[in-house]
Amino acid sequence: MPFYTGIGIVQPYYVDTRQAINIFCIAALLICLLQMYVYTSRTNETVFAETINFADVQDKEMVSKSFTLSGGSAPLKVNAFSGVDNSWANIQLSLVNEKTNEIIYTSRDIEQYHGYEDGESWSEGSQAEEFNLCGVGSGNYHFLISAEKEGSLPTFSNLQSPDSKVMISRDKSGTIEITDIYKGQTTSFADGKTLEKDTSEVARLTKASFGTQKLDSLINAEAPKLTTDPISSNTYVQLKATWLPVSFWNFGFILFIMVALFVAMLIGKHFFNVKKWNNSSNSPYSPS
């Protein structure tokens, strides 16, 4: 027998297009139903929003409150803002699944610089960053948050109590100095937390004069108002996490691929039949 070449007159096409379109239609219907279920069974909302002081997460992590995501998997969009001014800030964020302990970790820099050079002003960067944590499924989650910024804590002086008995100052190293105005005596403390826990006479006087036991929070809140350094005055970062609507991109891409494959099969079948009838005088295809 001679070696087989070409396409036989009764040779069928490689693919049964009727069966292929049936399979594609059933698959497309199942994909549409699945996408509809995922879209209608979930909520889209802001799940976390908080302002975090750099002083509260210095050299440690903050554990956020738990939040629940219900429905199909979708991206979790995170917006971060910090008042950087010719400086930078860095945020380390870990999303923890409380059931599986799976962790999604990310780190982002917020940078903003500007100036005036050769007669023209310039600027680069932004005070806000936006990024997605992709493919986050339903469940209970919380964030582990740490952050740092360029420069030290805001330095200030002459924070005076309402009764004019005590004055507070802080230097670049973070050391707190308490001055008893009446006695003219100054006492130093390592930081605001140390001052809160101290039980000495000057610490008790300071708490009574300011009318609060939370002196560290008071100092961190008042410090930016008393400093003129733009880097030092940036004391916080704002974070907001929003669970986005279910993406239709993958859904549309799969349907597009299925349509493209079917069109390619039809075109391939046409050229297959043209070649099959090429040497026949009874060809149903017009000669080229």
C-alpha positions in Angstrom: 0.0 0.0 0.0 1.3 3.5 -0.8 2.2 5.8 2.0 -0.7 7.9 3.3 -0.5 11.6 2.3 -3.0 14.5 2.2 -6.7 14.4 3.3 -9.0 11.6 2.2 -12.3 12.5 0.5 -14.3 10.8 3.3 -11.9 11.7 6.1 -13.8 13.4 9.0 -12.5 16.6 10.7 -10.3 16.1 13.7 -12.9 17.5 16.1 -16.7 17.0 16.2 -17.8 20.6 16.3 -21.4 19.8 17.4 -20.1 17.9 20.5 -17.6 20.7 21.1 -20.3 23.4 21.1 -22.4 21.3 23.4 -19.5 20.9 25.8 -18.7 24.7 25.6 -22.3 25.7 26.2 -22.7 23.5 29.3 -19.3 24.7 30.7 -20.3 28.3 30.1 -23.6 27.8 31.8 -21.9 26.2 34.9 -19.4 29.1 35.0 -22.2 31.7 34.8 -24.1 30.0 37.6 -21.0 29.7 39.8 -20.1 33.4 39.2 -23.7 34.4 40.0 -23.6 32.4 43.3 -20.2 33.9 44.3 -21.4 37.5 43.5 -24.7 37.3 45.3 -23.5 35.4 48.4 -21.0 38.0 49.5 -20.9 41.5 51.0 -18.7 44.4 49.9 -17.8 46.7 52.7 -15.1 48.5 54.6 -14.0 45.9 57.1 -11.2 47.9 58.8 -10.4 51.6 59.4 -8.1 53.0 62.0 -5.6 55.7 62.7 -2.4 54.3 64.2 0.2 56.4 66.0 3.8 55.5 65.2 4.6 55.8 68.9 2.1 53.0 69.6 3.8 50.5 67.2 7.4 51.5 67.6 9.5 48.3 67.8 6.3 46.2 68.2 3.3 44.9 66.4 -0.3 46.0 67.0 -3.1 43.4 66.8 -6.2 44.8 65.3 -9.8 43.9 66.1 -11.2 40.8 64.3 -13.4 41.2 61.3 -15.5 38.8 59.2 -15.5 38.3 55.5 -18.5 36.4 54.1 -19.0 35.1 50.6 -16.7 34.2 47.7 -13.0 35.0 47.4 -12.1 38.5 46.3 -9.3 41.1 46.6 -8.9 43.0 49.9 -8.0 46.6 49.0 -5.9 48.5 51.5 -5.5 52.3 51.5 -2.7 53.8 53.6 -2.1 57.5 54.3 0.6 59.3 56.2 1.5 63.0 56.3 5.1 62.5 55.0 6.8 65.7 53.9 10.2 65.3 52.2 10.3 62.1 54.2 9.2 58.5 54.2 7.1 56.1 56.3 7.0 52.3 56.1 4.1 50.0 57.0 4.3 46.2 57.6 0.9 44.5 57.4 0.0 40.9 58.0 -3.5 39.5 57.4 -4.1 36.5 59.7 -6.7 33.9 59.1 -7.9 33.1 62.6 -9.0 29.5 61.7 -6.0 28.3 59.7 -3.4 30.8 61.0 -2.5 31.4 57.4 -0.7 34.8 57.0 -0.5 37.1 54.0 2.3 39.6 54.6 3.1 42.8 52.8 5.3 45.9 53.3 4.7 49.3 51.7 6.7 52.5 51.7 5.0 55.9 51.6 7.3 58.6 50.2 6.8 62.2 49.2 9.5 64.6 48.2 9.5 68.1 46.7 11.8 71.0 46.2 12.9 73.8 43.9 15.8 73.4 41.5 17.1 75.4 38.5 14.2 77.8 38.6 11.5 75.0 38.6 9.6 73.2 41.4 9.5 69.5 41.4 7.7 66.8 43.4 7.6 63.0 43.4 5.8 60.3 45.4 2.6 60.6 47.3 1.2 60.7 50.9 -1.0 57.7 50.1 -0.5 54.2 48.9 -3.1 51.7 47.6 -2.6 48.0 47.1 -4.6 44.7 47.0 -4.3 41.5 48.9 -5.6 39.1 46.2 -7.7 36.0 46.6 -8.9 36.5 50.1 -11.5 34.0 51.1 -14.3 34.1 53.6 -13.5 33.7 57.3 -12.5 35.6 60.4 -9.3 37.7 60.2 -7.2 40.3 62.0 -4.2 42.4 61.1 -0.8 42.5 62.6 0.5 46.1 62.1 3.8 47.7 62.6 5.1 51.0 61.2 8.0 53.3 61.3 8.9 56.7 59.8 11.9 58.8 59.1 13.1 60.8 62.1 12.4 60.5 65.7 9.4 61.3 67.9 8.4 64.9 67.9 10.4 67.1 70.2 8.7 69.8 72.2 9.0 72.0 75.2 6.7 74.0 77.5 3.7 71.8 77.6 2.1 73.3 80.6 -0.7 71.8 82.8 -4.0 73.7 83.1 -3.2 74.6 86.7 0.2 75.9 85.8 2.0 73.6 88.3 3.8 71.3 85.9 5.6 71.6 82.5 6.5 68.7 80.2 9.3 68.6 77.5 10.6 65.8 75.3 14.0 65.7 73.6 15.1 63.8 70.4 15.9 60.6 72.3 12.3 60.5 73.6 13.3 61.3 77.2 10.5 63.1 79.1 11.4 65.9 81.4 8.9 67.0 84.1 9.4 70.4 85.7 7.7 71.3 89.0 7.2 75.0 88.3 6.7 76.0 92.0 9.8 74.1 93.2 11.9 74.7 90.1 12.9 71.1 90.0 13.2 68.9 86.9 12.8 65.1 86.8 13.6 62.9 83.8 11.8 59.8 82.6 12.7 57.4 79.8 9.4 57.8 78.0 5.7 58.4 78.5 4.9 54.8 79.5 7.5 55.0 82.2 6.0 58.2 83.5 2.5 56.6 83.6 3.7 53.7 85.7 5.9 55.8 88.1 4.5 56.4 91.6 6.8 59.2 92.7 5.6 62.5 94.0 6.3 64.4 90.7 4.5 61.7 88.7 1.5 61.9 90.9 1.5 65.7 90.7 1.7 65.5 86.9 -1.2 63.1 86.7 -3.3 65.3 89.0 -2.4 68.5 87.2 -3.3 67.2 83.8 -6.3 65.3 85.1 -5.4 62.0 83.4 -3.5 58.7 84.1 -2.8 58.3 80.3 0.0 60.7 80.1 1.7 58.9 77.2 -1.4 59.3 75.0 -1.7 63.0 76.1 2.0 63.6 75.2 1.7 61.9 71.8 -1.5 63.9 71.0 -0.1 67.3 72.1 3.5 66.9 70.7 2.6 67.6 67.0 0.9 70.9 68.0 4.1 72.2 69.7 6.7 71.2 67.1 7.6 73.0 63.9 9.5 70.1 62.3 7.4 68.7 59.5 9.0 65.3 59.8 8.5 65.2 63.5 4.9 66.4 63.3 3.9 63.4 61.2 2.8 61.1 64.0 0.3 58.6 62.5 -0.7 56.4 59.6 -4.3 55.8 58.5 -5.3 52.4 57.3 -8.5 51.4 55.6 -9.3 47.9 54.2 -12.2 47.3 51.8 -13.3 43.9 50.5 -13.8 44.6 46.8 -16.6 43.2 44.6 -16.0 39.9 43.0 -13.9 40.3 39.9 -15.5 39.5 36.5 -12.1 39.6 34.8 -11.3 35.9 35.1 -15.0 35.0 34.3 -14.9 37.1 31.1 -11.4 35.8 30.1 -12.5 32.2 30.3 -15.6 32.8 28.2 -13.5 34.7 25.6 -11.0 31.8 25.4 -13.9 29.4 24.8 -15.4 31.5 22.0 -12.0 32.0 20.5 -11.3 28.2 20.5 -14.7 27.5 18.9 -14.2 30.1 16.2 -10.7 28.6 15.5 -12.2 25.1 15.1 -14.8 26.4 12.6 -12.1 28.2 10.6 -9.9 25.1 10.8 -12.8 22.8 9.6 -13.5 25.1 6.7 -9.9 25.0 5.4 -9.8 21.2 6.1 -12.9 20.7 3.8 -11.5 23.0 1.1 -8.3 20.9 1.0 -10.3 17.6 1.1 -12.3 18.6 -2.0 -9.4 20.3 -3.7 -8.9 17.5 -6.4 -12.6 16.8 -6.9 -14.7 18.3 -9.8 -17.7 18.1 -7.5 -16.2 20.4 -4.8 -18.9 22.6 -3.1 -16.3 25.3 -2.6 -15.6 27.8 -5.2 -12.1 27.5 -6.7 -9.6 30.0 -5.5 
